[in-house]
Amino acid sequence: NAGVTQTPKFRILKIGQSMTLQCTQDMNHNYMYWYRQDPGMGLKLIYYSVGAGITDKGEVPNGYNVSRSTTEDFPLRLELAAPSQTSVYFCASSLTQDTQYFGPGTRLTVL
Amino acid sequence: ILNVEQSPQSLHVQEGDSTNFTCSFPSSNFYALHWYRWETAKSPEALFVMTLNGDEKKKGRISATLNTKEGYSYLYIKGSQPEDSATYLCGRVKGNKLVFGAGTILRVKS
């Protein structure tokens, strides 16, 4: 049981480039989430999904897109990277609104 | 209280001290409150999920209480150890998501 896995672990992007952050869970969880870690502000929710085919915006969705075609996968897409998107990104999953299990994070720098 | 607020923002204690911090949240339409422990360069890990007013949960030297009527939860650490150094996050369930506070950073000096 790998839990929640994220790739890549680190990435440096140039302004305007695009990339997809991958997230996979093998716990058959219905709910999946993407957060970003902002210094002094804890975790901010970007997007979440309560099941395959269903996604919803969180607190800070601008500049990001998601899809949920399978229960296991919840990729996060950055279309036009901006310096303000420099952050550590965490994916998490849960069965319902109970305990969330977090992945190891992706550290993204936009220069 | 409109959002989830945690206090203090940071705390420095000596090894062996007991400490506590607060999570305040909107008390209306309460469903559940989560506590997570987040070590530097790691991922948040769940400590407690609390749902009932008056709930008290314990894991080793860490315990938490919940007051849903007045909208607060306390996290206590008894006999702090250097390995307790972390950010402690609380999050209130709102619909299908968690709204987190900014966290309390705890540093325990040996």
Interface residues (C-beta under 8 A of the other chain):
Chain A: Y31 Y33 G40 M41 G42 L43 K44 L45 Y48 V50 D56 G58 E59 F90 A92 Q97 D98 T99 Q100 Y101 F102 G103 P104 G105
Chain B: Q9 Y31 A32 H34 Y36 K42 S43 P44 E45 A46 V49 T87 L89 V93 N96 K97 L98 V99 F100 G101 A102 G103
